[in-house]
Amino acid sequence: MSPSSVWNENEQILHSLKDDILVTNVDGIILKVSEVTGKIYGVDSESLIGKSVYDLEAQGLFSPILTPMVVKENKKITFVQTTNKGKKLLVTGIPVYNENGVLYRVVSYSHDITELVKYKDFLMNMEEEMERVKSELGHLRNKQLHDAGIIANSEEMKKVISTALQLSEVDVNALILGESGVGKSLLAKFIHNKSHRKSGPFIEVNCGAIPDSLFEAELFGYEAGAFTGANQKGKRGLIELSNGGTLFLDEIGELSLPHQVKVLKVIQEKQFYRVGGTKPIHVDFRLISATNKDLSQAISEKLFREDLYFRLNVVPVTIPPLRKRTEDIVPLIHLLLQKFGEKYNRERKLDEAVIHHLLHYQWKGNVRELINIMERLVVISPSTLITVEQLPEHIKETLPATTSNLTDSQNLKEMIEETEKQILLNARKRYKTTVRMAEALGISQPSIVRKMKKYQII
């Protein structure tokens, strides 16, 4: 086969390709192009042969140019190039060596990614819009939680609220678990108010507060003349009052075994008899229970019925203690400060040292104890600024865990600053943005920025 026929065959192969292919020497002079190349740049392909890519760049045909990059790096190069028609091309340049291993030619090929770039920009805009909407929904949800008296900045409480919202959509039995004072009844009301039963009654029964002798009469009601001293017209019980709404059995672990049997029967049959009555009363209620006891242990000790436990514990929700969700403490403090300030018509602010002590206190009584302390501080503080002197002794005497790492020479102001810096560092690692940090810590975003500059946190 003659060189001429081989050459023609190569030309045919080159032009049969549907991609932009361009060959230059090391000086940037174009030696070969495919037919598609001219169409991409809006010129005749043949007119490009013999021209310099440097001159074509100067004329604005495309930018940047590939040849000098490949020559300089002596390796395969890929980047995005823009044409005079505004197209975006993903261009790849490959070095070609002669028989002596010297760089001889540069072959480049490209793919039009204009539409992909548009899609990318569109997706980025969509992501920004979705983030904005997500942020607005987050603010709206936080406002709704705030109005309900619930703070959920910590990841632990966010999971609790997420589960509660799912529970509100269906009438499944729920068991709320957690230490005394964590807000079990508040969460039960939240579930009720988010459910389709929100227009119905929310009846709360403290199982540990009703004397055994009155339990049946209070829970089931009684007929006229059922016993000595009974109301002559009879009385509707708490279960009957919950019809169409939610029955919340708080401290369910305090029920005696005989009363557990009666409660189990009502849950199973959704009907009961009043004390002294012979006619069954049908009820439609959604059941939520709560306890601070370990019911599994109570079952093993024969103090709680296993069949009742399984009826109650269809979906368990555990509220973590306040000491394990420290991100919620500062927002709770500000919420309570505002609440009691309005209640007693007293504007009060907290000294930073007070917040420092409250943050490091263990809160064995959880949110209930914090509510008690904040109300006390608002009432007894003689001035607008609440200082450490107004704190109860058992809180003032509690040494923060972080002070073990501080030197004896540090004064209170330095200790507070060190603690504040650590809190900001931890928040920075978890939330990444100053907006999220501000939401989590319950202060404004400019305050976060100012404090980060103060402590040189990048």
Summary of the structure (lengths in Angstrom):
residues: 458
radius of gyration: 37.0
end to end distance: 69.9
largest distance: 125.0
contacts: 1322
relative contact order: 0.07
helix: 51%
strand: 17%
